[in-house]
Amino acid sequence: MQNPPFEDVARRAYELFISRGAEHGRDLDDWLEAERELGTNGKPSGRVRTSSSTGHSVKPAARRKSH
């Protein structure tokens, strides 16, 4: 099974953002949760993403916890 289309993940991440009161600063958490929900068999895709602000690779396991 293929990874979900970018647009589907973006839509679901936005829904998650809205559902928790449009609180800013958790965009990566929302994106990863959307991927988990929509991904193959409910598992994260494991793809490496590039941060648009730094250009560095960001792996799901490397994300920082919110305080």
HTML snippet that shows the backbone in 3Dmol.js (N, CA, C, O; Angstrom):
<script src="https://3Dmol.org/build/3Dmol-min.js"></script>
<div id="view" style="width:600px;height:400px;position:relative"></div>
<script>
const pdb = `
ATOM      1  N   MET A   1       0.838  -1.178   0.000  1.00  0.00           N
ATOM      2  CA  MET A   1       0.000   0.000   0.000  1.00  0.00           C
ATOM      3  C   MET A   1       0.888   1.248   0.000  1.00  0.00           C
ATOM      4  O   MET A   1       1.918   1.278   0.672  1.00  0.00           O
ATOM      5  N   GLN A   2       0.489   2.270  -0.749  1.00  0.00           N
ATOM      6  CA  GLN A   2       1.276   3.487  -0.854  1.00  0.00           C
ATOM      7  C   GLN A   2       1.021   4.414   0.326  1.00  0.00           C
ATOM      8  O   GLN A   2       0.038   4.274   1.053  1.00  0.00           O
ATOM      9  N   ASN A   3       1.940   5.370   0.494  1.00  0.00           N
ATOM     10  CA  ASN A   3       1.749   6.411   1.490  1.00  0.00           C
ATOM     11  C   ASN A   3       0.600   7.301   1.049  1.00  0.00           C
ATOM     12  O   ASN A   3       0.343   7.435  -0.148  1.00  0.00           O
ATOM     13  N   PRO A   4      -0.093   7.910   2.000  1.00  0.00           N
ATOM     14  CA  PRO A   4      -1.211   8.774   1.632  1.00  0.00           C
ATOM     15  C   PRO A   4      -0.729   9.999   0.864  1.00  0.00           C
ATOM     16  O   PRO A   4       0.398  10.450   1.066  1.00  0.00           O
ATOM     17  N   PRO A   5      -1.562  10.539  -0.009  1.00  0.00           N
ATOM     18  CA  PRO A   5      -1.175  11.742  -0.751  1.00  0.00           C
ATOM     19  C   PRO A   5      -0.911  12.917   0.191  1.00  0.00           C
ATOM     20  O   PRO A   5      -1.537  13.041   1.244  1.00  0.00           O
ATOM     21  N   PHE A   6       0.020  13.767  -0.204  1.00  0.00           N
ATOM     22  CA  PHE A   6       0.385  14.947   0.575  1.00  0.00           C
ATOM     23  C   PHE A   6      -0.853  15.748   0.977  1.00  0.00           C
ATOM     24  O   PHE A   6      -0.973  16.163   2.130  1.00  0.00           O
ATOM     25  N   GLU A   7      -1.763  15.965   0.047  1.00  0.00           N
ATOM     26  CA  GLU A   7      -2.955  16.776   0.304  1.00  0.00           C
ATOM     27  C   GLU A   7      -3.817  16.172   1.407  1.00  0.00           C
ATOM     28  O   GLU A   7      -4.385  16.900   2.221  1.00  0.00           O
ATOM     29  N   ASP A   8      -3.916  14.847   1.438  1.00  0.00           N
ATOM     30  CA  ASP A   8      -4.707  14.179   2.476  1.00  0.00           C
ATOM     31  C   ASP A   8      -4.070  14.368   3.853  1.00  0.00           C
ATOM     32  O   ASP A   8      -4.763  14.621   4.839  1.00  0.00           O
ATOM     33  N   VAL A   9      -2.747  14.243   3.907  1.00  0.00           N
ATOM     34  CA  VAL A   9      -2.042  14.432   5.177  1.00  0.00           C
ATOM     35  C   VAL A   9      -2.189  15.885   5.629  1.00  0.00           C
ATOM     36  O   VAL A   9      -2.453  16.150   6.802  1.00  0.00           O
ATOM     37  N   ALA A  10      -2.020  16.818   4.704  1.00  0.00           N
ATOM     38  CA  ALA A  10      -2.147  18.237   5.038  1.00  0.00           C
ATOM     39  C   ALA A  10      -3.546  18.551   5.558  1.00  0.00           C
ATOM     40  O   ALA A  10      -3.695  19.278   6.541  1.00  0.00           O
ATOM     41  N   ARG A  11      -4.563  18.010   4.909  1.00  0.00           N
ATOM     42  CA  ARG A  11      -5.950  18.241   5.341  1.00  0.00           C
ATOM     43  C   ARG A  11      -6.174  17.699   6.747  1.00  0.00           C
ATOM     44  O   ARG A  11      -6.766  18.375   7.588  1.00  0.00           O
ATOM     45  N   ARG A  12      -5.698  16.470   7.007  1.00  0.00           N
ATOM     46  CA  ARG A  12      -5.897  15.861   8.329  1.00  0.00           C
ATOM     47  C   ARG A  12      -5.097  16.606   9.398  1.00  0.00           C
ATOM     48  O   ARG A  12      -5.584  16.788  10.514  1.00  0.00           O
ATOM     49  N   ALA A  13      -3.885  17.034   9.075  1.00  0.00           N
ATOM     50  CA  ALA A  13      -3.084  17.795  10.037  1.00  0.00           C
ATOM     51  C   ALA A  13      -3.789  19.100  10.395  1.00  0.00           C
ATOM     52  O   ALA A  13      -3.772  19.514  11.555  1.00  0.00           O
ATOM     53  N   TYR A  14      -4.402  19.744   9.420  1.00  0.00           N
ATOM     54  CA  TYR A  14      -5.149  20.975   9.678  1.00  0.00           C
ATOM     55  C   TYR A  14      -6.364  20.688  10.560  1.00  0.00           C
ATOM     56  O   TYR A  14      -6.668  21.467  11.463  1.00  0.00           O
ATOM     57  N   GLU A  15      -7.051  19.593  10.312  1.00  0.00           N
ATOM     58  CA  GLU A  15      -8.190  19.213  11.153  1.00  0.00           C
ATOM     59  C   GLU A  15      -7.747  19.007  12.595  1.00  0.00           C
ATOM     60  O   GLU A  15      -8.436  19.432  13.522  1.00  0.00           O
ATOM     61  N   LEU A  16      -6.608  18.361  12.788  1.00  0.00           N
ATOM     62  CA  LEU A  16      -6.078  18.161  14.140  1.00  0.00           C
ATOM     63  C   LEU A  16      -5.748  19.496  14.794  1.00  0.00           C
ATOM     64  O   LEU A  16      -6.054  19.704  15.968  1.00  0.00           O
ATOM     65  N   PHE A  17      -5.127  20.399  14.047  1.00  0.00           N
ATOM     66  CA  PHE A  17      -4.797  21.737  14.527  1.00  0.00           C
ATOM     67  C   PHE A  17      -6.059  22.468  14.998  1.00  0.00           C
ATOM     68  O   PHE A  17      -6.073  23.049  16.083  1.00  0.00           O
ATOM     69  N   ILE A  18      -7.099  22.439  14.194  1.00  0.00           N
ATOM     70  CA  ILE A  18      -8.358  23.101  14.544  1.00  0.00           C
ATOM     71  C   ILE A  18      -9.008  22.419  15.743  1.00  0.00           C
ATOM     72  O   ILE A  18      -9.539  23.097  16.623  1.00  0.00           O
ATOM     73  N   SER A  19      -8.975  21.105  15.789  1.00  0.00           N
ATOM     74  CA  SER A  19      -9.659  20.360  16.854  1.00  0.00           C
ATOM     75  C   SER A  19      -9.074  20.622  18.240  1.00  0.00           C
ATOM     76  O   SER A  19      -9.762  20.421  19.241  1.00  0.00           O
ATOM     77  N   ARG A  20      -7.828  21.064  18.319  1.00  0.00           N
ATOM     78  CA  ARG A  20      -7.248  21.366  19.633  1.00  0.00           C
ATOM     79  C   ARG A  20      -7.161  22.860  19.869  1.00  0.00           C
ATOM     80  O   ARG A  20      -6.328  23.327  20.647  1.00  0.00           O
ATOM     81  N   GLY A  21      -8.025  23.613  19.193  1.00  0.00           N
ATOM     82  CA  GLY A  21      -8.138  25.035  19.475  1.00  0.00           C
ATOM     83  C   GLY A  21      -7.197  25.921  18.679  1.00  0.00           C
ATOM     84  O   GLY A  21      -6.955  27.061  19.076  1.00  0.00           O
ATOM     85  N   ALA A  22      -6.664  25.439  17.577  1.00  0.00           N
ATOM     86  CA  ALA A  22      -5.772  26.215  16.710  1.00  0.00           C
ATOM     87  C   ALA A  22      -4.545  26.741  17.463  1.00  0.00           C
ATOM     88  O   ALA A  22      -4.079  27.855  17.219  1.00  0.00           O
ATOM     89  N   GLU A  23      -4.037  25.921  18.377  1.00  0.00           N
ATOM     90  CA  GLU A  23      -2.838  26.268  19.147  1.00  0.00           C
ATOM     91  C   GLU A  23      -1.614  26.125  18.245  1.00  0.00           C
ATOM     92  O   GLU A  23      -1.350  25.045  17.716  1.00  0.00           O
ATOM     93  N   HIS A  24      -0.882  27.197  18.075  1.00  0.00           N
ATOM     94  CA  HIS A  24       0.303  27.184  17.219  1.00  0.00           C
ATOM     95  C   HIS A  24       1.486  26.517  17.923  1.00  0.00           C
ATOM     96  O   HIS A  24       1.514  26.417  19.150  1.00  0.00           O
ATOM     97  N   GLY A  25       2.460  26.063  17.133  1.00  0.00           N
ATOM     98  CA  GLY A  25       3.689  25.504  17.682  1.00  0.00           C
ATOM     99  C   GLY A  25       3.725  23.993  17.726  1.00  0.00           C
ATOM    100  O   GLY A  25       4.716  23.418  18.176  1.00  0.00           O
ATOM    101  N   ARG A  26       2.669  23.328  17.268  1.00  0.00           N
ATOM    102  CA  ARG A  26       2.653  21.866  17.297  1.00  0.00           C
ATOM    103  C   ARG A  26       2.407  21.299  15.903  1.00  0.00           C
ATOM    104  O   ARG A  26       1.849  20.212  15.755  1.00  0.00           O
ATOM    105  N   ASP A  27       2.829  22.047  14.881  1.00  0.00           N
ATOM    106  CA  ASP A  27       2.569  21.627  13.509  1.00  0.00           C
ATOM    107  C   ASP A  27       3.212  20.285  13.167  1.00  0.00           C
ATOM    108  O   ASP A  27       2.608  19.473  12.465  1.00  0.00           O
ATOM    109  N   LEU A  28       4.418  20.044  13.650  1.00  0.00           N
ATOM    110  CA  LEU A  28       5.068  18.775  13.366  1.00  0.00           C
ATOM    111  C   LEU A  28       4.313  17.623  14.029  1.00  0.00           C
ATOM    112  O   LEU A  28       4.135  16.566  13.423  1.00  0.00           O
ATOM    113  N   ASP A  29       3.872  17.825  15.266  1.00  0.00           N
ATOM    114  CA  ASP A  29       3.083  16.797  15.953  1.00  0.00           C
ATOM    115  C   ASP A  29       1.808  16.490  15.168  1.00  0.00           C
ATOM    116  O   ASP A  29       1.445  15.327  14.994  1.00  0.00           O
ATOM    117  N   ASP A  30       1.133  17.533  14.698  1.00  0.00           N
ATOM    118  CA  ASP A  30      -0.096  17.342  13.922  1.00  0.00           C
ATOM    119  C   ASP A  30       0.193  16.582  12.631  1.00  0.00           C
ATOM    120  O   ASP A  30      -0.553  15.677  12.259  1.00  0.00           O
ATOM    121  N   TRP A  31       1.280  16.955  11.948  1.00  0.00           N
ATOM    122  CA  TRP A  31       1.624  16.306  10.689  1.00  0.00           C
ATOM    123  C   TRP A  31       1.929  14.823  10.910  1.00  0.00           C
ATOM    124  O   TRP A  31       1.445  13.965  10.172  1.00  0.00           O
ATOM    125  N   LEU A  32       2.726  14.534  11.918  1.00  0.00           N
ATOM    126  CA  LEU A  32       3.095  13.139  12.183  1.00  0.00           C
ATOM    127  C   LEU A  32       1.884  12.315  12.609  1.00  0.00           C
ATOM    128  O   LEU A  32       1.757  11.152  12.225  1.00  0.00           O
ATOM    129  N   GLU A  33       1.000  12.909  13.394  1.00  0.00           N
ATOM    130  CA  GLU A  33      -0.223  12.209  13.784  1.00  0.00           C
ATOM    131  C   GLU A  33      -1.086  11.932  12.559  1.00  0.00           C
ATOM    132  O   GLU A  33      -1.635  10.838  12.425  1.00  0.00           O
ATOM    133  N   ALA A  34      -1.212  12.902  11.674  1.00  0.00           N
ATOM    134  CA  ALA A  34      -1.984  12.704  10.445  1.00  0.00           C
ATOM    135  C   ALA A  34      -1.376  11.579   9.611  1.00  0.00           C
ATOM    136  O   ALA A  34      -2.105  10.744   9.074  1.00  0.00           O
ATOM    137  N   GLU A  35      -0.054  11.551   9.498  1.00  0.00           N
ATOM    138  CA  GLU A  35       0.600  10.460   8.771  1.00  0.00           C
ATOM    139  C   GLU A  35       0.325   9.114   9.418  1.00  0.00           C
ATOM    140  O   GLU A  35       0.071   8.127   8.727  1.00  0.00           O
ATOM    141  N   ARG A  36       0.376   9.075  10.744  1.00  0.00           N
ATOM    142  CA  ARG A  36       0.095   7.817  11.451  1.00  0.00           C
ATOM    143  C   ARG A  36      -1.325   7.351  11.163  1.00  0.00           C
ATOM    144  O   ARG A  36      -1.562   6.176  10.883  1.00  0.00           O
ATOM    145  N   GLU A  37      -2.266   8.286  11.236  1.00  0.00           N
ATOM    146  CA  GLU A  37      -3.669   7.925  11.016  1.00  0.00           C
ATOM    147  C   GLU A  37      -3.933   7.477   9.584  1.00  0.00           C
ATOM    148  O   GLU A  37      -4.726   6.563   9.359  1.00  0.00           O
ATOM    149  N   LEU A  38      -3.288   8.099   8.628  1.00  0.00           N
ATOM    150  CA  LEU A  38      -3.563   7.825   7.221  1.00  0.00           C
ATOM    151  C   LEU A  38      -2.574   6.867   6.571  1.00  0.00           C
ATOM    152  O   LEU A  38      -2.799   6.388   5.460  1.00  0.00           O
ATOM    153  N   GLY A  39      -1.478   6.594   7.271  1.00  0.00           N
ATOM    154  CA  GLY A  39      -0.407   5.781   6.684  1.00  0.00           C
ATOM    155  C   GLY A  39      -0.787   4.326   6.513  1.00  0.00           C
ATOM    156  O   GLY A  39      -1.862   3.891   6.925  1.00  0.00           O
ATOM    157  N   THR A  40       0.104   3.593   5.905  1.00  0.00           N
ATOM    158  CA  THR A  40      -0.084   2.178   5.651  1.00  0.00           C
ATOM    159  C   THR A  40      -0.310   1.426   6.956  1.00  0.00           C
ATOM    160  O   THR A  40       0.533   1.447   7.853  1.00  0.00           O
ATOM    161  N   ASN A  41      -1.441   0.770   7.050  1.00  0.00           N
ATOM    162  CA  ASN A  41      -1.807  -0.014   8.235  1.00  0.00           C
ATOM    163  C   ASN A  41      -1.722   0.791   9.529  1.00  0.00           C
ATOM    164  O   ASN A  41      -1.483   0.223  10.595  1.00  0.00           O
ATOM    165  N   GLY A  42      -1.913   2.102   9.449  1.00  0.00           N
ATOM    166  CA  GLY A  42      -1.886   2.936  10.637  1.00  0.00           C
ATOM    167  C   GLY A  42      -0.509   3.188  11.204  1.00  0.00           C
ATOM    168  O   GLY A  42      -0.384   3.708  12.313  1.00  0.00           O
ATOM    169  N   LYS A  43       0.543   2.825  10.458  1.00  0.00           N
ATOM    170  CA  LYS A  43       1.904   3.017  10.941  1.00  0.00           C
ATOM    171  C   LYS A  43       2.518   4.251  10.295  1.00  0.00           C
ATOM    172  O   LYS A  43       2.157   4.596   9.170  1.00  0.00           O
ATOM    173  N   PRO A  44       3.444   4.927  10.987  1.00  0.00           N
ATOM    174  CA  PRO A  44       4.131   6.059  10.364  1.00  0.00           C
ATOM    175  C   PRO A  44       4.877   5.602   9.117  1.00  0.00           C
ATOM    176  O   PRO A  44       5.320   4.457   9.035  1.00  0.00           O
ATOM    177  N   SER A  45       5.011   6.493   8.158  1.00  0.00           N
ATOM    178  CA  SER A  45       5.649   6.129   6.904  1.00  0.00           C
ATOM    179  C   SER A  45       7.150   5.925   7.047  1.00  0.00           C
ATOM    180  O   SER A  45       7.745   5.176   6.272  1.00  0.00           O
ATOM    181  N   GLY A  46       7.784   6.591   8.044  1.00  0.00           N
ATOM    182  CA  GLY A  46       9.225   6.479   8.230  1.00  0.00           C
ATOM    183  C   GLY A  46      10.019   7.282   7.236  1.00  0.00           C
ATOM    184  O   GLY A  46      11.248   7.216   7.221  1.00  0.00           O
ATOM    185  N   ARG A  47       9.328   8.048   6.397  1.00  0.00           N
ATOM    186  CA  ARG A  47      10.017   8.874   5.404  1.00  0.00           C
ATOM    187  C   ARG A  47      10.776   9.990   6.112  1.00  0.00           C
ATOM    188  O   ARG A  47      10.396  10.439   7.193  1.00  0.00           O
ATOM    189  N   VAL A  48      11.836  10.414   5.487  1.00  0.00           N
ATOM    190  CA  VAL A  48      12.598  11.543   5.999  1.00  0.00           C
ATOM    191  C   VAL A  48      12.028  12.798   5.368  1.00  0.00           C
ATOM    192  O   VAL A  48      11.889  12.886   4.148  1.00  0.00           O
ATOM    193  N   ARG A  49      11.704  13.753   6.199  1.00  0.00           N
ATOM    194  CA  ARG A  49      11.178  15.027   5.732  1.00  0.00           C
ATOM    195  C   ARG A  49      12.244  16.090   5.888  1.00  0.00           C
ATOM    196  O   ARG A  49      13.142  15.951   6.718  1.00  0.00           O
ATOM    197  N   THR A  50      12.157  17.133   5.114  1.00  0.00           N
ATOM    198  CA  THR A  50      13.080  18.244   5.218  1.00  0.00           C
ATOM    199  C   THR A  50      12.354  19.420   5.827  1.00  0.00           C
ATOM    200  O   THR A  50      11.279  19.808   5.371  1.00  0.00           O
ATOM    201  N   SER A  51      12.946  19.980   6.853  1.00  0.00           N
ATOM    202  CA  SER A  51      12.379  21.169   7.480  1.00  0.00           C
ATOM    203  C   SER A  51      12.475  22.330   6.510  1.00  0.00           C
ATOM    204  O   SER A  51      13.548  22.611   5.975  1.00  0.00           O
ATOM    205  N   SER A  52      11.351  23.007   6.280  1.00  0.00           N
ATOM    206  CA  SER A  52      11.357  24.117   5.339  1.00  0.00           C
ATOM    207  C   SER A  52      12.164  25.303   5.867  1.00  0.00           C
ATOM    208  O   SER A  52      12.658  26.113   5.083  1.00  0.00           O
ATOM    209  N   SER A  53      12.298  25.408   7.173  1.00  0.00           N
ATOM    210  CA  SER A  53      13.013  26.558   7.725  1.00  0.00           C
ATOM    211  C   SER A  53      14.529  26.359   7.756  1.00  0.00           C
ATOM    212  O   SER A  53      15.282  27.328   7.657  1.00  0.00           O
ATOM    213  N   THR A  54      14.983  25.109   7.892  1.00  0.00           N
ATOM    214  CA  THR A  54      16.421  24.871   8.018  1.00  0.00           C
ATOM    215  C   THR A  54      17.018  24.100   6.856  1.00  0.00           C
ATOM    216  O   THR A  54      18.221  24.181   6.608  1.00  0.00           O
ATOM    217  N   GLY A  55      16.183  23.348   6.140  1.00  0.00           N
ATOM    218  CA  GLY A  55      16.690  22.510   5.071  1.00  0.00           C
ATOM    219  C   GLY A  55      17.304  21.217   5.567  1.00  0.00           C
ATOM    220  O   GLY A  55      17.825  20.442   4.766  1.00  0.00           O
ATOM    221  N   HIS A  56      17.257  20.961   6.881  1.00  0.00           N
ATOM    222  CA  HIS A  56      17.808  19.740   7.454  1.00  0.00           C
ATOM    223  C   HIS A  56      16.762  18.635   7.448  1.00  0.00           C
ATOM    224  O   HIS A  56      15.560  18.897   7.483  1.00  0.00           O
ATOM    225  N   SER A  57      17.234  17.413   7.404  1.00  0.00           N
ATOM    226  CA  SER A  57      16.335  16.275   7.471  1.00  0.00           C
ATOM    227  C   SER A  57      15.771  16.147   8.871  1.00  0.00           C
ATOM    228  O   SER A  57      16.459  16.384   9.864  1.00  0.00           O
ATOM    229  N   VAL A  58      14.506  15.768   8.929  1.00  0.00           N
ATOM    230  CA  VAL A  58      13.833  15.585  10.214  1.00  0.00           C
ATOM    231  C   VAL A  58      13.181  14.219  10.190  1.00  0.00           C
ATOM    232  O   VAL A  58      12.281  13.970   9.388  1.00  0.00           O
ATOM    233  N   LYS A  59      13.627  13.338  11.059  1.00  0.00           N
ATOM    234  CA  LYS A  59      13.023  12.014  11.152  1.00  0.00           C
ATOM    235  C   LYS A  59      11.991  12.040  12.278  1.00  0.00           C
ATOM    236  O   LYS A  59      12.162  12.780  13.247  1.00  0.00           O
ATOM    237  N   PRO A  60      10.912  11.237  12.168  1.00  0.00           N
ATOM    238  CA  PRO A  60       9.890  11.230  13.204  1.00  0.00           C
ATOM    239  C   PRO A  60      10.434  10.983  14.608  1.00  0.00           C
ATOM    240  O   PRO A  60       9.974  11.615  15.559  1.00  0.00           O
ATOM    241  N   ALA A  61      11.394  10.089  14.760  1.00  0.00           N
ATOM    242  CA  ALA A  61      11.925   9.780  16.083  1.00  0.00           C
ATOM    243  C   ALA A  61      12.767  10.914  16.649  1.00  0.00           C
ATOM    244  O   ALA A  61      13.048  10.927  17.847  1.00  0.00           O
ATOM    245  N   ALA A  62      13.170  11.857  15.824  1.00  0.00           N
ATOM    246  CA  ALA A  62      14.051  12.930  16.269  1.00  0.00           C
ATOM    247  C   ALA A  62      13.293  14.171  16.731  1.00  0.00           C
ATOM    248  O   ALA A  62      13.911  15.176  17.082  1.00  0.00           O
ATOM    249  N   ARG A  63      11.972  14.113  16.735  1.00  0.00           N
ATOM    250  CA  ARG A  63      11.228  15.308  17.107  1.00  0.00           C
ATOM    251  C   ARG A  63      11.354  15.618  18.587  1.00  0.00           C
ATOM    252  O   ARG A  63      11.536  14.727  19.417  1.00  0.00           O
ATOM    253  N   ARG A  64      11.252  16.894  18.895  1.00  0.00           N
ATOM    254  CA  ARG A  64      11.374  17.331  20.280  1.00  0.00           C
ATOM    255  C   ARG A  64      10.028  17.269  20.959  1.00  0.00           C
ATOM    256  O   ARG A  64       8.987  17.418  20.321  1.00  0.00           O
ATOM    257  N   LYS A  65      10.057  17.048  22.262  1.00  0.00           N
ATOM    258  CA  LYS A  65       8.829  17.040  23.047  1.00  0.00           C
ATOM    259  C   LYS A  65       8.467  18.472  23.435  1.00  0.00           C
ATOM    260  O   LYS A  65       9.339  19.292  23.721  1.00  0.00           O
ATOM    261  N   SER A  66       7.184  18.750  23.439  1.00  0.00           N
ATOM    262  CA  SER A  66       6.710  20.070  23.867  1.00  0.00           C
ATOM    263  C   SER A  66       6.714  20.132  25.378  1.00  0.00           C
ATOM    264  O   SER A  66       6.455  19.135  26.052  1.00  0.00           O
ATOM    265  N   HIS A  67       7.006  21.294  25.900  1.00  0.00           N
ATOM    266  CA  HIS A  67       6.986  21.466  27.364  1.00  0.00           C
ATOM    267  C   HIS A  67       5.842  22.339  27.764  1.00  0.00           C
ATOM    268  O   HIS A  67       5.653  22.604  28.951  1.00  0.00           O
TER     269      HIS A  67
END
`;
const viewer = $3Dmol.createViewer("view");
viewer.addModel(pdb, "pdb");
viewer.setStyle({}, {cartoon: {color: "spectrum"}});
viewer.zoomTo();
viewer.render();
</script>
